[in-house]
Amino acid sequence: MQWLPASPSCLPHYSSPNIVKVPQALQPRCAKQKLYRTPEDKDDGSSEIVWKLPPNVKSITSTSNPFVKHCVKLRQNSSYRHLHGSVVVVGETPIREIFSWQRTLPDQPAVECLFALENCRIPEVIDDDAVRIVNVNSQVIRKLSGLQSDESVQMIALLRIPSSYHILNTSLKDKDCPELFPSAHRILVLEGIQDPGNMGTLLRSATAFRWSGIFLLPGCCDPFNDKALRASRGSCFQIPIVSGSWSDIQTLRETFNMKMVAGHPASSHSQSPVIPLSKDLADSVVHSPLCLVLGSEGTGLSKLTREVCELVTITMPGEFESLNVSVAGGIFMYMLQSQIS
């Protein structure tokens, strides 16, 4: 049986050909394209290079090492990152949080290797026997991290992109929704969020307030961007993330009977009414499945979003038109968080 490769039109909106897990019920017949695929899937005859360090390599001291260059490209290039299905995570804090979250789960993060400075203390949540540790010097750490100072970076992990991350290549069907979002009581929808710092902060807040998942509409940056990873502290490994279109949102809405709301500045010249965020509003939707849509600060919400969603604003006594989207998103997610454990 041969799977056809994804066509260019199926690539995600940040030009990243990531491919993700296909439910058993969705496996197609021969010579038909998968709805979505996994980073582990390989097309027959593929010329993709699988980068692996020889088993005898215990340390790397040169920044010109081919594997170091491969990892730098993974960090810098979204398409390359998703083609290989691997991501570089910089710093002990996000690495520790990723492992702390998933250590009790059957689907452990697949660690290709852990780069660590000599005499670096490996966090207890990481099993030294199960993880390949490669000792590196400060020059290599700086090269891998892209940071000028290595004082705060003692380790860098090369991880597989999690199976909870999906890119929809074709229109979503209602029977597939539970595969993408096992729990769909609170979904954060991001539209045109291009700043990786904002993206990472929103992911971190969504995880902290136990939202069910993230849906990325066109124009969003890669959640595995190195700056987004630092801002999210590895949250993209802890929460389902799906990239798709508005038609897929409509399918989610109908399947889970979700209420649609969107954050919108009160001073905007909108033809639709804008209601203030309040405890009464939060209480009225506490038991209802909910989609919250947030747009970028530059372009705001699309016309379609404004037409489909109930517009909600954060009341501000100060004379400002709007808040930073990550700040506003944190307030919205706190107020509208689910009370269902």
Secondary structure, 3 states (H helix, E strand, C coil): CCCCCCCHHHCCCCCCCCCCCCCHHHCCCCCCCCCCCCCCCCCCCCCCCCCCCCCCCCEECCCCCHHHHHHHHHHHCHHHHHHHCEEEEECHHHHHHHHHHHCCCCCCCCEEEEEEECCCCCCCCCCCCCCCEEEECHHHHHHHHCCCCCCCCCEEEEEECCCCEEECCCCCCHHHHHHHCCCCCEEEEEECCCCHHHHHHHHHHHHHCCCCEEEECCCCCCCCCHHHHHHHCCHHHCCCEEECCHHHHHHHHHHHCCEEEEECCCCCCCCCCEEECCHHHHHHCCCCCEEEEEEECCCECCHHHHHHCEEEECCCCCCCCCCCHHHHHHHHHHHCCCCCC
